[in-house]
Amino acid sequence: MKLRRCTVVMLEPREQVQFDLQAILQGRTELATNTTWFALAGHLNQPVEISAAQRELIGTLSPRHWVAAGELPADGTVWQPLLDAGLLIADDEAHAGPRARDEALRDMHWWPLSALAHRHARWQGVDSAADMRANDLVTAKGLRRQLGAPPPAVHEYPGQYEPLPPAISGDYDQLLERRTTCRNFDAGRSISRELLAQLLQRTVKAQAVVQVEADTEFLKKNVPSGGGLHATETYLLVQRVDGMEPGLYHYHPVQHALIGLPRRCGRPLQEVARAMLSGQDWFADAAAHIVLVPRFARTYWKYRNHAKAYRALLLDVGHISQALYMAATERGMGAFVTAAINEVDTEEAFALDGVTQSPVAIVGVGWRGPALETAEFDPNHVVWTLG
Ligand SMILES: Cc1cc2nc3c(=O)[nH]c(=O)nc-3n(C[C@H](O)[C@H](O)[C@H](O)COP(=O)(O)O)c2cc1C
């Protein structure tokens, strides 16, 4: 068996602070610190605790050149746990899984720090709503109580600011004023298929296909995209759309068409949505959830090992979400976007591998319910009129 180290790995010393038990027994309260090393790999979901000898070994191995296990400068007690954890890659059949994930990451030309930031920020089974409630971080007052005052809302330079003329308010301004994140969907009301189609047409549909070569196409859309690559895929969890079977779908931006995807578990869709949304029940009743999923290889085809490429992908997702907000608002619907998602649960629901495609945000659309039960940020009472 030959071994190499994985392609993207960062070694992190983490200081842990604990009460010093010895000191406490002697009547003193002192804090003891100890440093533990962790290896964070671009193809692994979890950091792996490593010893000093393992840290040294990782530092001596190449991600490209294979070494026979017998020739490693450390014995099996050192390298075997690294192999088991996936930090070392082996050339044999038994370790084909981690090898394939590592090769997929390498072949996509991720910038290493972006690969680590994306992979290690993914959540599984997190209930962010429960966490916020438990920590009194739900309301603005609660945030102030727990965290103190935030930095000021406006950064001001000293001196006199020159007033700008107010623009005459038109239809577009009124549309913008009505855009408010919806947290009160009507769980009993569906949207029409035509409405869903229009939202997709206005935001993620290809308005033109530019053929550069037989195998090289660029899409024109109504949203901007880094490098013009439009690498973000649109997946849907449809709960209540007239004439559509509730379920999971993928949108084809050139055909302007949907295909149903197999369900991988028997859980009710609302439960799947809630899990994807990390417990945010105020969003779960949207008629349709639109999951925005970068297909990294397309952007990194142009921006290889590029420090800005991942940022461009995140910005692309932001543009799409704003366009969806506006399209929904224009038709009188509510919309939300959230980045507080359980990426791993979402990947499992849609059978995404999490390496080549992984969700960044979820947008939901639907009709608002009759009552404001969860707070919305509508200080001018444009959406929820007084009385
Ligand atoms: C990137 C991003 C992530 C967001 N994530 C959440 C979220 O997890 N939960 C939530 O209730 N709202 C979320 N929102 C909505 C914001 O809370 C909302 O935009 C903000 O409070 C301002 O309100 P408005 O959109 O109604 O103007 C998110 C918005 C953005 C742009």
The ligand as a Gaussian input file, in Angstrom:
#p B3LYP/6-31G(d) Opt

LIG

0 1
 C      -27.488000      36.473000       3.842000
 C      -28.734000      36.614000       4.646000
 C      -29.023000      35.669000       5.592000
 C      -30.212000      35.770000       6.341000
 N      -30.483000      34.797000       7.240000
 C      -31.622000      34.880000       7.963000
 C      -31.934000      33.881000       8.911000
 O      -31.208000      32.924000       9.103000
 N      -33.103000      33.980000       9.593000
 C      -33.942000      35.031000       9.412000
 O      -35.001000      35.057000      10.070000
 N      -33.676000      36.000000       8.520000
 C      -32.529000      35.943000       7.794000
 N      -32.232000      36.912000       6.878000
 C      -33.146000      38.049000       6.714000
 C      -32.635000      39.252000       7.497000
 O      -32.859000      39.032000       8.870000
 C      -33.366000      40.497000       6.993000
 O      -32.957000      40.746000       5.671000
 C      -33.032000      41.688000       7.864000
 O      -33.521000      41.537000       9.156000
 C      -33.620000      42.979000       7.273000
 O      -35.010000      42.829000       7.105000
 P      -35.696000      43.002000       5.690000
 O      -35.137000      41.978000       4.746000
 O      -37.143000      42.765000       5.947000
 O      -35.389000      44.392000       5.228000
 C      -31.076000      36.845000       6.134000
 C      -30.775000      37.799000       5.165000
 C      -29.616000      37.686000       4.425000
 C      -29.317000      38.709000       3.362000

